[in-house]
Amino acid sequence: MRILYIDIDSQRPDHLGCYGYHRNTSPAIDSIAAEGVRFTNCYATDVPCLPSRTSLFSGRFGIHTGVINHGGAAADPFVEGSGRQFRSTLGRTSWMSCLRQTGLSTATVSPFGERHSAWHWYTAFNEIMNTGKGGLERADEIAPVAIDWLRRNAARDQWFLHVNVWDPHTPYRTPEEFGNPFRDAPIPQWLTEDVRQSHWNGVGPHSAQEVTGYAPPPTSRFPRQPGQISSMDEVRRVFDGYDTGVRYADTHIAQLLDVLREQGVLDETVIIVSADHGECLGELNIYGDHQTADELTTHVPLIIRWPGVTDSQCGRVDTAFHYQFDMAATVIDLLGGMVPAVWDGVSFATAFREGREEGRDHLVLSQGAWACQRSVRFDHYILMHSYHDGHHGFPGIMLFDLDTDPHEQHNLAGGRPDLVARGMALIEEWHCDAMRTATHAVDPMWTVLREGGPFHTRRQLPQYLERLRATGREAWAEQLARQHPSEV
């Protein structure tokens, strides 16, 4: 068995052609989807980057691993203590460890572990190819390393290769000579001038007046990256920059497929395409970042082409609810391995083989690095509960109907107490079950709050309040000061 896992950082499903996007961003990925199964409701349990990949590669929720933040105590796994065996629980039960137990050798081409000092993430990889630029790599710096590995190893059997590309992630840095494939293509219709103006008067890191953080950059060495959304031309730059990054990544994914074809193993290789998280591109007044547990940040693409399984299912669409680590459990199951008892991920291998849908009733999703939130995805709704708003001024409860409002513009919480009660009950039920099976007595979300809030917001508020007052947003300054008195 050969498996190529393509991991595209910050990739939204709805900006891929095979998921219905109107721009031609992803011909290579679309070709994989045409020969496999495309999942429309796959979600990362914990976002963003470090919590997400920790959850996927451990098979466990962040509330169980301890990793939900990008800094502080909740950026490292819980210490096992006196019960730790010669090999840690992660060492014995990680996704890569499980794959190795089925006879596969495992390799990664990624700078991710070093970027986040996520040394636990390297667990059970036989080969680690760190490209060394901490996530600022372009696909033309990742693909050659993967191509070299494939040319040396593709023809042999029993391997798993993880290839991590970063191009949709800000700052947008596709080489200028690649041009702009979308110069004449319409932008998404929802982000109008009225929406832009409301965002301009809004607040928060990566909002319209502060696209790269808490203040616009004085200069930028990335010409595709806007610093403020001061006009509809700048809105276009956001969409064009992101979509060009997607297309640039896709161009290099095509090169990987070409090498597999040259080596004579393309038709025998499992290909999986997914992401660590999605991205807000103006939604919730967040431009080019992943700061919430909302639909656009937690929703990830999942495409699986599995020779011998999907041959008769080409182009099938699976609409069931799945956590991303359910995919990892399914891969283990399809290989004949055992999904560890400590995993929260659940295999749907039987249904997958039979070409039918079998997923979860609802999904609980978490964010702890830019805001402190838990959300629940159920029916066609997402309910978001904020413990810390990430300095965006969010109300404590937000509810969106994703069928009629996919870009989360109309909070229904005030008018639908029935749905709010249902969503909050689902989060509480999940929390009780998760803590009942936890190895540590403290929910890491409370640890983050006690430490002063999400890592990326710490010690930022005083200076940001000054900026808000200096840019005519005094009302927002007063509101944030009232909401966060201990941070002022």
C-alpha positions as CSV (number, residue, x, y, z in Angstrom):
1,M,0.0,0.0,0.0
2,R,1.2,3.5,-0.9
3,I,-0.5,6.6,0.6
4,L,0.2,10.3,-0.4
5,Y,-1.4,12.7,2.1
6,I,-1.5,16.3,0.8
7,D,-2.0,18.8,3.6
8,I,-2.7,22.3,2.4
9,D,-2.4,24.9,5.1
10,S,-5.5,27.2,5.5
11,Q,-7.4,25.6,2.6
12,R,-11.1,26.4,2.5
13,P,-13.2,23.8,0.7
14,D,-15.4,26.3,-1.0
15,H,-12.4,27.8,-2.8
16,L,-11.8,24.6,-4.7
17,G,-13.4,23.9,-8.0
18,C,-14.6,20.5,-7.0
19,Y,-16.5,22.0,-4.1
20,G,-18.3,24.4,-6.5
21,Y,-16.1,27.5,-6.6
22,H,-16.6,29.7,-9.6
23,R,-12.8,30.3,-10.1
24,N,-10.6,27.7,-11.6
25,T,-8.3,27.3,-8.6
26,S,-7.7,23.6,-8.5
27,P,-7.6,21.5,-11.6
28,A,-5.2,18.9,-10.2
29,I,-7.2,18.5,-6.9
30,D,-10.4,18.4,-9.0
31,S,-9.0,15.5,-11.0
32,I,-8.4,13.6,-7.7
33,A,-12.0,14.3,-6.6
34,A,-13.3,13.0,-9.9
35,E,-11.7,9.7,-9.2
36,G,-12.5,9.5,-5.5
37,V,-15.0,10.5,-2.8
38,R,-15.4,14.2,-1.8
39,F,-16.6,14.9,1.8
40,T,-18.6,18.0,2.3
41,N,-18.9,18.1,6.1
42,C,-15.4,17.3,7.5
43,Y,-14.3,19.5,10.3
44,A,-11.1,19.9,12.3
45,T,-11.9,19.4,16.0
46,D,-9.5,22.1,17.3
47,V,-8.2,25.0,15.5
48,P,-5.9,26.6,14.3
49,C,-2.6,25.0,13.2
50,L,-1.0,23.5,16.3
51,P,-4.2,22.2,18.0
52,S,-5.5,20.9,14.7
53,R,-2.5,18.8,13.6
54,T,-2.0,17.6,17.2
55,S,-5.6,16.4,17.3
56,L,-5.4,14.7,13.9
57,F,-2.1,13.0,14.5
58,S,-3.0,11.9,18.0
59,G,-6.6,10.9,17.2
60,R,-7.9,12.9,20.2
61,F,-9.7,16.1,21.1
62,G,-7.6,19.0,22.4
63,I,-9.4,18.7,25.7
64,H,-7.8,15.2,26.0
65,T,-4.3,16.0,24.6
66,G,-4.0,19.4,26.4
67,V,-3.1,21.2,23.2
68,I,-5.5,24.0,22.2
69,N,-3.3,27.1,22.1
70,H,-0.2,28.4,20.3
71,G,1.7,29.4,23.5
72,G,1.5,28.9,27.3
73,A,0.8,25.7,29.1
74,A,-1.9,24.6,26.6
75,A,0.5,24.6,23.6
76,D,2.2,21.4,24.9
77,P,0.6,18.0,25.5
78,F,-0.4,17.0,29.1
79,V,2.5,15.4,31.0
80,E,1.6,11.7,31.7
81,G,3.4,11.6,35.0
82,S,4.1,8.5,37.0
83,G,1.8,6.3,34.8
84,R,3.9,6.9,31.7
85,Q,5.3,3.7,30.3
86,F,8.6,3.2,28.5
87,R,7.0,4.6,25.5
88,S,4.4,7.4,26.0
89,T,0.8,7.0,25.1
90,L,1.3,9.2,22.1
91,G,4.4,7.1,21.1
92,R,2.2,3.9,21.1
93,T,-1.0,5.3,19.7
94,S,-0.3,8.2,17.3
95,W,-1.6,8.0,13.8
96,M,1.9,7.4,12.4
97,S,2.6,4.7,15.0
98,C,-0.6,2.9,14.0
99,L,0.3,3.1,10.3
100,R,3.8,1.7,11.1
101,Q,2.1,-1.2,13.0
102,T,0.4,-2.1,9.7
103,G,3.8,-2.3,8.0
104,L,4.0,1.2,6.4
105,S,7.1,3.4,6.6
106,T,6.2,7.0,7.3
107,A,7.7,10.2,6.0
108,T,6.9,13.9,6.1
109,V,7.9,16.9,4.1
110,S,7.0,19.8,6.3
111,P,8.4,22.6,8.5
112,F,5.4,22.4,10.8
113,G,7.0,20.7,13.8
114,E,9.8,23.3,14.0
115,R,7.4,26.2,13.3
116,H,5.4,25.5,16.5
117,S,8.1,23.7,18.5
118,A,5.6,20.8,18.2
119,W,8.2,18.1,18.8
120,H,5.4,15.7,19.8
121,W,4.0,15.9,16.3
122,Y,7.1,14.1,14.9
123,T,6.1,11.0,16.8
124,A,6.6,7.8,14.7
125,F,7.7,9.4,11.5
126,N,10.5,7.3,10.0
127,E,11.7,10.2,7.9
128,I,11.4,13.9,8.6
129,M,12.3,16.4,5.9
130,N,12.1,19.8,7.4
131,T,12.3,22.5,4.7
132,G,13.4,24.9,7.3
133,K,11.6,28.2,6.7
134,G,8.9,27.8,9.4
135,G,5.9,27.9,7.1
136,L,7.0,30.7,4.9
137,E,7.9,28.1,2.2
138,R,6.2,28.3,-1.2
139,A,5.2,25.2,-3.0
140,D,8.2,25.5,-5.3
141,E,10.3,24.9,-2.1
142,I,8.2,22.0,-0.8
143,A,7.5,20.1,-4.0
144,P,11.1,19.4,-5.1
145,V,11.8,17.7,-1.8
146,A,8.7,15.5,-2.1
147,I,9.5,14.8,-5.8
148,D,13.0,13.7,-4.9
149,W,11.6,11.4,-2.2
150,L,9.1,9.9,-4.6
151,R,11.6,9.3,-7.3
152,R,13.7,7.3,-4.8
153,N,10.9,5.5,-3.0
154,A,7.6,5.5,-5.0
155,A,8.2,2.2,-6.7
156,R,8.6,0.3,-3.5
157,D,5.6,-0.7,-1.5
158,Q,4.3,0.1,2.0
159,W,4.8,3.8,2.5
160,F,2.9,6.9,3.7
161,L,4.1,10.4,2.6
162,H,2.8,13.6,4.2
163,V,3.4,16.7,2.0
164,N,2.5,20.0,3.6
165,V,2.1,23.0,1.4
166,W,1.5,26.5,2.7
167,D,0.6,28.9,-0.2
168,P,-2.9,29.9,0.8
169,H,-1.6,31.0,4.2
170,T,-0.9,34.7,4.6
171,P,1.2,36.5,3.8
172,Y,0.3,35.9,0.2
173,R,3.7,35.3,-1.5
174,T,3.2,33.5,-4.8
175,P,6.1,34.6,-7.1
176,E,5.2,37.7,-9.1
177,E,6.1,35.9,-12.3
178,F,3.2,33.4,-11.8
179,G,0.9,36.3,-12.5
180,N,-2.7,36.7,-11.4
181,P,-4.8,33.9,-13.0
182,F,-7.9,35.6,-11.6
183,R,-7.4,39.2,-12.7
184,D,-10.6,39.2,-14.7
185,A,-12.6,36.7,-12.7
186,P,-15.4,38.1,-10.5
187,I,-14.9,38.0,-6.7
188,P,-17.4,36.3,-4.4
189,Q,-20.6,38.4,-4.5
190,W,-21.4,38.5,-0.8
191,L,-18.6,40.9,0.1
192,T,-20.1,44.2,-1.2
193,E,-19.1,47.8,-0.6
194,D,-21.7,48.0,2.2
195,V,-20.2,45.0,3.9
196,R,-16.7,46.4,3.5
197,Q,-17.7,49.7,5.0
198,S,-19.2,48.0,8.0
199,H,-16.0,46.0,8.5
200,W,-14.0,49.2,8.2
201,N,-15.9,50.6,11.2
202,G,-15.4,47.3,13.1
203,V,-12.7,46.0,15.3
204,G,-10.3,43.2,16.0
205,P,-7.0,41.7,14.9
206,H,-7.0,41.1,11.1
207,S,-10.1,43.2,10.7
208,A,-10.5,45.6,7.8
209,Q,-8.2,48.4,9.2
210,E,-5.7,45.9,10.7
211,V,-5.4,43.0,8.2
212,T,-2.0,41.8,9.3
213,G,-2.6,41.9,13.1
214,Y,-3.4,44.8,15.5
215,A,-2.0,47.5,13.2
216,P,-1.3,47.7,9.5
217,P,2.3,47.0,8.5
218,P,4.5,50.0,7.8
219,T,5.8,48.3,4.7
220,S,5.3,44.9,3.2
221,R,7.8,42.7,1.3
222,F,4.8,40.8,0.0
223,P,3.2,42.8,-2.8
224,R,0.2,40.5,-3.0
225,Q,-0.7,41.0,0.7
226,P,-3.0,44.0,1.5
227,G,-2.5,45.7,4.9
228,Q,-6.0,47.4,5.0
229,I,-9.3,46.9,3.2
230,S,-9.7,50.5,2.3
231,S,-11.5,49.9,-1.0
232,M,-13.1,47.2,-3.1
233,D,-9.8,47.0,-5.0
234,E,-8.2,45.8,-1.7
235,V,-11.1,43.3,-1.3
236,R,-10.1,41.9,-4.7
237,R,-6.5,41.7,-3.6
238,V,-7.5,39.4,-0.7
239,F,-9.4,37.0,-2.9
240,D,-6.9,37.1,-5.7
241,G,-4.0,36.6,-3.3
242,Y,-5.6,33.7,-1.6
243,D,-6.9,32.0,-4.7
244,T,-3.6,32.5,-6.5
245,G,-1.9,30.7,-3.6
246,V,-4.4,27.9,-4.0
247,R,-3.7,27.6,-7.7
248,Y,0.1,27.8,-7.1
249,A,-0.2,24.9,-4.6
250,D,-2.4,23.0,-7.0
251,T,0.2,23.4,-9.8
252,H,2.8,21.7,-7.7
253,I,0.4,19.0,-6.5
254,A,0.1,18.2,-10.3
255,Q,3.8,17.7,-10.3
256,L,3.6,15.1,-7.6
257,L,0.9,13.2,-9.5
258,D,3.1,13.4,-12.6
259,V,6.0,11.7,-10.7
260,L,3.7,9.0,-9.4
261,R,2.6,8.5,-13.0
262,E,6.2,8.4,-14.3
263,Q,7.0,5.8,-11.6
264,G,4.1,3.7,-12.8
265,V,2.3,3.7,-9.4
266,L,-0.3,6.5,-9.7
267,D,-3.2,4.1,-10.1
268,E,-2.0,2.1,-7.1
269,T,-1.5,5.0,-4.8
270,V,-4.0,6.2,-2.2
271,I,-4.3,10.0,-2.5
272,I,-5.9,12.0,0.3
273,V,-6.3,15.8,0.2
274,S,-7.2,17.8,3.3
275,A,-6.1,20.8,5.4
276,D,-5.3,21.8,9.0
277,H,-8.1,24.3,9.0
278,G,-10.0,26.7,6.7
279,E,-9.8,30.5,6.6
280,C,-11.9,33.6,7.1
281,L,-11.7,35.8,4.0
282,G,-13.8,38.7,5.4
283,E,-16.3,36.6,7.4
284,L,-16.8,37.9,10.9
285,N,-14.5,40.9,9.8
286,I,-11.4,38.7,9.8
287,Y,-9.3,38.9,6.6
288,G,-6.9,36.1,5.8
289,D,-6.7,34.4,9.2
290,H,-8.1,31.6,11.4
291,Q,-9.2,33.1,14.7
292,T,-12.5,31.5,15.5
293,A,-14.3,28.2,15.9
294,D,-16.7,29.2,13.1
295,E,-17.7,27.4,9.9
296,L,-15.1,28.9,7.6
297,T,-12.2,28.1,10.0
298,T,-13.1,24.6,11.2
299,H,-14.5,23.3,7.9
300,V,-11.8,21.5,5.9
301,P,-11.7,19.7,2.5
302,L,-11.4,16.0,2.5
303,I,-11.0,14.0,-0.7
304,I,-10.0,10.3,-0.7
305,R,-9.1,8.3,-3.8
306,W,-8.5,4.8,-2.7
307,P,-7.8,2.2,-5.4
308,G,-9.9,-0.9,-4.9
309,V,-12.4,1.0,-2.8
310,T,-13.4,4.1,-4.7
311,D,-13.0,2.7,-8.2
312,S,-16.8,2.2,-8.4
313,Q,-17.5,5.4,-6.5
314,C,-15.8,8.0,-8.7
315,G,-17.1,11.4,-8.0
316,R,-19.3,10.4,-5.1
317,V,-20.1,13.1,-2.5
318,D,-20.4,12.2,1.2
319,T,-22.4,14.7,3.1
320,A,-22.3,13.1,6.6
321,F,-20.7,14.9,9.6
322,H,-17.1,13.7,10.2
323,Y,-14.3,14.9,12.4
324,Q,-11.0,15.0,10.6
325,F,-9.5,12.4,12.9
326,D,-12.4,10.0,11.9
327,M,-10.6,10.0,8.5
328,A,-7.3,8.9,10.3
329,A,-9.2,6.2,12.1
330,T,-10.7,5.0,8.8
331,V,-7.3,4.8,7.1
332,I,-6.0,2.6,10.0
333,D,-9.1,0.4,9.7
334,L,-8.8,0.1,5.9
335,L,-5.2,-1.0,6.3
336,G,-6.2,-3.8,8.7
337,G,-4.9,-2.0,11.8
338,M,-6.5,-1.4,15.2
339,V,-7.8,2.0,16.1
340,P,-6.5,2.6,19.7
341,A,-9.0,2.6,22.5
342,V,-7.8,6.1,23.7
343,W,-8.8,7.6,20.3
344,D,-11.8,9.9,20.0
345,G,-11.7,9.3,16.3
346,V,-14.1,6.7,15.0
347,S,-13.7,4.8,11.7
348,F,-16.3,4.9,9.0
349,A,-14.5,2.3,6.9
350,T,-17.4,-0.1,6.5
351,A,-19.7,2.6,5.1
352,F,-16.8,4.0,3.0
353,R,-16.2,0.5,1.4
354,E,-19.9,0.1,0.7
355,G,-20.3,3.6,-0.8
356,R,-22.8,4.9,1.7
357,E,-22.8,7.7,4.3
358,E,-22.3,7.1,8.0
359,G,-21.3,10.0,10.2
360,R,-22.0,11.8,13.4
361,D,-25.1,13.5,14.6
362,H,-23.3,16.7,15.4
363,L,-19.8,18.1,15.9
364,V,-18.3,20.2,18.7
365,L,-15.4,22.4,17.6
366,S,-12.9,24.5,19.6
367,Q,-10.6,27.5,19.2
368,G,-8.0,28.5,21.8
369,A,-5.2,30.5,20.1
370,W,-6.9,33.7,18.9
371,A,-10.2,33.5,20.8
372,C,-11.6,31.0,23.4
373,Q,-14.6,29.4,21.8
374,R,-16.5,26.2,21.6
375,S,-19.0,25.7,18.8
376,V,-21.4,23.0,17.7
377,R,-22.3,22.1,14.1
378,F,-25.7,20.5,13.8
379,D,-28.3,20.3,11.1
380,H,-27.6,23.3,8.9
381,Y,-26.6,25.5,11.8
382,I,-23.5,26.5,13.7
383,L,-23.7,27.9,17.2
384,M,-20.6,29.6,18.7
385,H,-20.1,30.2,22.4
386,S,-17.3,32.7,23.1
387,Y,-15.5,32.6,26.5
388,H,-13.0,35.2,25.1
389,D,-13.9,37.2,22.0
390,G,-10.3,37.7,20.8
391,H,-10.9,41.5,20.9
392,H,-13.5,41.3,18.1
393,G,-16.5,42.4,20.2
394,F,-18.4,39.2,19.5
395,P,-21.5,38.5,21.6
396,G,-21.3,35.5,23.9
397,I,-23.6,33.4,21.7
398,M,-23.8,33.5,17.9
399,L,-26.0,31.3,15.7
400,F,-25.9,31.1,11.9
401,D,-28.1,29.3,9.4
402,L,-25.5,28.1,6.9
403,D,-28.0,27.2,4.3
404,T,-29.2,30.8,3.9
405,D,-26.2,32.6,5.4
406,P,-23.0,30.7,4.5
407,H,-20.8,33.7,5.3
408,E,-22.1,34.2,8.8
409,Q,-23.5,37.7,8.4
410,H,-26.8,37.4,10.4
411,N,-26.7,36.3,14.0
412,L,-30.0,34.5,14.8
413,A,-29.3,33.9,18.5
414,G,-31.7,36.5,19.7
415,G,-34.6,35.2,17.7
416,R,-34.1,31.5,18.1
417,P,-33.9,30.6,21.8
418,D,-35.0,27.0,20.9
419,L,-31.9,26.5,18.7
420,V,-29.6,28.3,21.2
421,A,-30.8,26.0,24.0
422,R,-30.3,22.9,21.8
423,G,-26.8,24.0,20.8
424,M,-25.7,24.8,24.3
425,A,-27.0,21.5,25.6
426,L,-25.0,19.7,22.9
427,I,-21.8,21.5,23.9
428,E,-22.4,20.8,27.6
429,E,-23.2,17.1,26.9
430,W,-19.9,16.9,24.9
431,H,-18.0,18.6,27.6
432,C,-19.3,16.3,30.4
433,D,-18.4,13.2,28.3
434,A,-15.0,14.6,27.4
435,M,-14.1,15.4,31.0
436,R,-15.4,12.1,32.2
437,T,-12.8,10.3,30.0
438,A,-10.0,12.9,30.5
439,T,-6.7,12.0,32.2
440,H,-6.4,15.5,33.7
441,A,-8.8,17.3,35.9
442,V,-8.6,20.7,34.3
443,D,-10.1,21.6,30.9
444,P,-7.2,23.3,29.0
445,M,-9.7,26.0,27.9
446,W,-9.8,27.2,31.5
447,T,-6.0,27.1,31.6
448,V,-5.9,29.5,28.7
449,L,-8.4,31.8,30.3
450,R,-6.5,31.8,33.6
451,E,-3.2,32.6,31.8
452,G,-4.7,35.8,30.4
453,G,-6.6,34.6,27.3
454,P,-5.6,33.3,23.9
455,F,-1.8,33.5,23.1
456,H,-2.1,35.9,20.2
457,T,-4.2,38.4,22.1
458,R,-2.1,38.6,25.3
459,R,-0.7,42.1,26.2
460,Q,-2.1,43.5,23.0
461,L,-5.2,45.4,24.3
462,P,-3.7,48.6,25.9
463,Q,-2.0,49.6,22.7
464,Y,-4.9,48.5,20.6
465,L,-7.3,50.7,22.6
466,E,-5.1,53.7,21.8
467,R,-5.2,52.8,18.1
468,L,-9.0,52.5,18.2
469,R,-9.4,55.9,19.8
470,A,-6.9,57.5,17.3
471,T,-8.9,56.0,14.3
472,G,-12.4,57.2,15.3
473,R,-13.5,54.0,17.0
474,E,-13.8,55.2,20.5
475,A,-17.1,53.3,21.1
476,W,-15.3,50.0,20.3
477,A,-12.4,51.0,22.6
478,E,-14.8,51.5,25.5
479,Q,-16.6,48.3,24.8
480,L,-13.4,46.2,24.7
481,A,-12.1,47.9,27.9
482,R,-15.4,46.9,29.6
483,Q,-15.3,43.4,28.3
484,H,-11.6,42.8,29.3
485,P,-10.9,44.9,32.4
486,S,-8.0,42.7,33.6
487,E,-6.2,43.2,30.3
488,V,-6.3,47.0,30.3
